[in-house]
Each structure stands twice: as structure tokens, then as C-alpha cells.
Amino acid sequence: MQDVQKLINRSIALLGLPMLSVDGAVGPLTQAAITAFQLAHGGVGDGMMRIAVSEEPVFPGPEPIELTQGQADGATIAEACKAAREDCQAQAGCQPGTLKMDKKCICWKGGAAGGYTCTVGCGCSAPIA
């Protein structure tokens, strides 16, 4: 649940709203934030997060310096996650060999055409020159 709270906090931060406590508890604020997040991203708004962990390899190393979030829809979780990774890579604009991708691709049902929507974080291991 802490991963879900962190993901929601990324979206909340962009709106300038107060952040959720990252405590792993599913309290009323977290439940309301999940529902609002789903509705804002085309989901069903049922407050139920469906989390999928991608099996794609990741680069080991320290936490990226600049974080970016990619998001995409797909008919399957694998398709949506792959597209979200591509979106994140395009947005990050990292120099060759510096892209770091989060291990987890967070997905929920309710994307385009009843498929899935996934988000993933990424960043550059060195500042963009």
C-alpha cells in the first residue's frame, strides 16, 4: 500500500494538494485519494487498486536524480506497462546509458476500451546536461 500512496502523492504534488501519509494504512483519506486518482485517469472509481509487477529487467543502482512518470493504456497489463515505460523514457530525455526504470509498473482496470492503464517511474542517473 505504501507504493500506492507514493504513486498517488506524485499526482497530488503536481496539483499542489496536501500529501498522503505514506504509512501503508488504508484509511479514509487514502481510499478517497485512490478513487479520485482512478476517476482522474479514466478508471472505474471503485477505490480498488490493481497492482502488477513487471518482470522486465531493471538497471541496478542508486535512486535516479530526476524522476518522471510515464502512463499509457493497453488491452493487457503487459501491453500497457510496456507503453508506460516507453512514455516515461521519452519524457525523461536521459542521455544514452543513464535511464533508470522503477521495478514496479502500477496498473488498474478501466483504461481505454476497457483495458488497463499503467504508470511507471523513471529518471536519469546523472543530471541532464
N, C-alpha and C positions, 0 to 999 in steps of 0.2 A: 504494500500500500504506500510505502514511502516513495517508491518510484512514480506512482500515480500522482502523489501530492507534488513531487518535484516537477513533473510534466505540466500539471495544472498551474503551478507557480510561474513557469516560463511564460505561459499565456497571460496570466494575471499581471505579471510585471510589465508586459507590453502595453497594458491598459492603464497602468498606474494605480491599480487597486491593491488593497492590503493582501499580503501573502498568507497562505495557509501555514499552520504549524506542521512541520514535517516530522510527525510523531508516529505514523503508521496506524493511527486510530481512525476509524470510520465514524466520525461524529457528524452532527447536522451540517456544519459548515463544509466539510469535505463532501458529503453527499450532495449538497446543493451545488457546490462547485463542479462536481462530476456531471450532474445533469445540465448545468449551464454550458459547460465545455462541449458536451455532446451536441446540444442544440445549436451552438455557435459553429460547429464543424459539420453540420449536416447529419448528425446521428439521430437515434431514436429518442433520446432524452429519458431513458428509463433508469438512469443512475447506476447501471451495471457496467463496469469496465471489463473488457475482454482483452487480456494481455497475451501477446505472443512473443516468444523469444526467437529471434532469427538464429539460424545455425550458420550463417555466413561468417567467415573468418574476420577477426578484427586485429588491428595493429596494437601490440602491447606498448606500454609507455606511460608517461605522466599525463595528467589531465590536460586537454587542449587549452590553449590560451584564450582564443576567441571562440565562443560557442554559437552555433547556428542550428536551427531546427528545420528539417525537411518534412513535408507532408504530401501524401498522394493517396489516390483511390485505386482500387483494383478489384477484379472479380474474386480473387483469392487473397488470403493473407500474404502468401509468398510474393504474389504479383504487386500488391500494394506496398509491401515492405521494400521490395527492390526499387520501385518507383520513388518511394520516400527517400531512400539512400541516394538515388541519383539527383533528386531535388536538393537534398542537403549539400551534396558535393558541388552542385552548380552554384548554390547560394554562397557557400563558404569561400570560393575563389582561392583555394590554397595553392601554393607553389607545388610543383611536382614532388612527390615523396613526403609531403608534410601532413596529408589528410589523416585524421584520426576519427574513427566512427564509433559511436556507442554500441555496446553489445546488444542492447535491447531495442527492439522495434515494437512500439506500443500501438496496438490496433484495436479497433472496435467495429462492430457490425453497423451498417447504416450508411455506408459510403455511396458513391454514385451507382445508380441502377441496382441498389440493394446489396452491393458488395461490401467491401471493407475499406476503412480509412486507417492509415498508419502514419505515425510520426516517429522520427529518429533524430538524435542529436549528433552533431559532428563539429569539428573545428580543426584548426591548423596547429601543428606542434611548434611552430615558430611564428612570430608576428608577420603579417602580410606586409611586404616591402612596398 
